[in-house]
């Protein structure tokens, strides 16, 4: 697996992640970038479940810390997550940990990961 061959699916997954992020109407100054497939740092690894190769991309923030990851498995399944780590802008009861996307082939599901806010 290589990033060039996986780009159409990777772009579609990133689009779903961005749609989830945009639902919150965060101040753009508070977001440390958005997931862009070709900006990930890629490697390959064996999927322990299927034994097939997986393409793994890691996104880093401005400080160089991991901000997200996308895994495209040889069997057509995938999982991606992108960290937000901000207070919910409209509901103080929640903290937005991040957004996730998962699926197989061209079926993509996505949602936000919310945690109860402290205090």
C-alpha positions as a printed NumPy array, in Angstrom:
array([[  0.   ,   0.   ,   0.   ],
       [  1.228,   3.475,  -0.762],
       [ -0.152,   6.99 ,  -0.148],
       [ -0.541,   7.79 ,  -3.855],
       [ -2.84 ,   4.807,  -4.477],
       [ -4.804,   5.499,  -1.284],
       [ -5.201,   9.257,  -1.831],
       [ -8.828,   9.238,  -3.127],
       [-10.036,   7.261,  -0.105],
       [ -7.767,   9.215,   2.242],
       [ -9.125,  12.515,   0.926],
       [-12.713,  11.297,   1.397],
       [-11.992,  10.23 ,   4.979],
       [-10.379,  13.604,   5.735],
       [-13.411,  15.354,   4.267],
       [-15.656,  13.475,   6.717],
       [-13.392,  14.43 ,   9.628],
       [-13.487,  18.088,   8.575],
       [-17.299,  18.037,   8.29 ],
       [-17.456,  16.788,  11.898],
       [-15.04 ,  19.512,  13.049],
       [-16.989,  22.222,  11.214],
       [-20.234,  21.245,  12.953],
       [-18.875,  22.92 ,  16.087],
       [-18.169,  26.331,  14.527],
       [-14.891,  26.632,  16.432],
       [-12.97 ,  29.866,  16.146],
       [-10.431,  29.024,  13.387],
       [ -7.647,  30.502,  15.551],
       [ -8.264,  27.757,  18.136],
       [ -7.913,  24.852,  15.695],
       [ -4.358,  23.664,  15.024],
       [ -4.979,  22.81 ,  11.404],
       [ -7.255,  20.329,   9.693],
       [ -6.541,  16.765,   8.558],
       [ -5.088,  16.741,   5.038],
       [ -4.234,  13.281,   3.758],
       [ -0.968,  14.116,   2.022],
       [  0.296,  16.032,   5.071],
       [  0.446,  12.851,   7.141],
       [  3.735,  11.053,   7.734],
       [  3.262,   7.547,   6.308],
       [  4.586,   4.114,   7.162],
       [  3.398,   0.555,   6.598],
       [  2.81 ,  -2.239,   9.079],
       [  1.27 ,  -5.695,   9.156],
       [ -2.306,  -5.767,  10.402],
       [ -2.209,  -8.32 ,  13.219],
       [ -5.81 ,  -9.347,  12.555],
       [ -5.721,  -9.951,   8.788],
       [ -1.982, -10.341,   8.229],
       [ -2.224,  -7.85 ,   5.348],
       [ -0.25 ,  -4.646,   5.017],
       [ -1.725,  -1.433,   6.403],
       [ -0.846,   2.134,   5.506],
       [ -0.541,   4.28 ,   8.619],
       [ -0.414,   8.062,   8.472],
       [  0.272,  10.323,  11.437],
       [ -0.562,  14.029,  11.563],
       [  1.497,  16.281,  13.802],
       [  0.625,  19.706,  15.165],
       [  2.768,  22.851,  14.943],
       [  4.794,  21.764,  17.957],
       [  5.52 ,  18.357,  16.434],
       [  3.188,  16.34 ,  18.679],
       [  0.85 ,  13.676,  17.282],
       [ -2.534,  15.204,  16.468],
       [ -4.135,  12.373,  14.565],
       [ -3.757,   9.102,  12.758],
       [ -5.266,   7.338,   9.769],
       [ -5.011,   3.575,   9.221],
       [ -5.953,   2.039,   5.878],
       [ -5.961,  -1.752,   6.066],
       [ -5.348,  -4.172,   3.215],
       [ -8.815,  -5.69 ,   3.656],
       [-10.464,  -2.338,   2.774],
       [-11.301,  -1.283,   6.322],
       [-10.015,   1.94 ,   7.859],
       [-10.011,   4.06 ,  10.99 ],
       [ -8.974,   7.684,  11.481],
       [ -8.933,  10.029,  14.429],
       [ -8.005,  13.677,  14.745],
       [ -7.567,  15.397,  18.102],
       [ -9.322,  18.678,  18.842],
       [ -9.003,  18.99 ,  22.658],
       [-11.205,  22.076,  23.06 ],
       [-14.16 ,  23.036,  25.203],
       [-17.424,  22.614,  23.286],
       [-18.146,  26.113,  21.917],
       [-21.922,  25.895,  22.436],
       [-22.421,  23.581,  25.422],
       [-20.162,  23.993,  28.462],
       [-21.129,  20.508,  29.691],
       [-18.906,  18.941,  27.009],
       [-15.268,  18.826,  25.952],
       [-14.502,  17.906,  22.324],
       [-11.728,  15.325,  22.485],
       [-11.607,  14.812,  18.726],
       [-13.326,  13.391,  15.681],
       [-13.189,   9.868,  14.252],
       [-14.025,   8.158,  10.97 ],
       [-14.253,   4.459,  10.219],
       [-15.604,   2.129,   7.591],
       [-14.766,  -0.164,   4.713],
       [-14.161,   0.631,   1.048],
       [-16.387,   3.593,   0.119],
       [-18.654,   3.421,   3.193],
       [-17.471,   6.092,   5.625],
       [-18.972,   6.863,   9.038],
       [-17.817,   9.685,  11.292],
       [-18.612,  11.324,  14.611],
       [-17.186,  13.543,  17.323],
       [-15.645,  12.174,  20.518],
       [-17.099,  14.127,  23.436],
       [-16.202,  13.913,  27.116],
       [-18.041,  15.447,  30.071],
       [-16.408,  18.777,  30.938],
       [-14.686,  19.128,  34.288],
       [-16.274,  21.281,  36.964]])
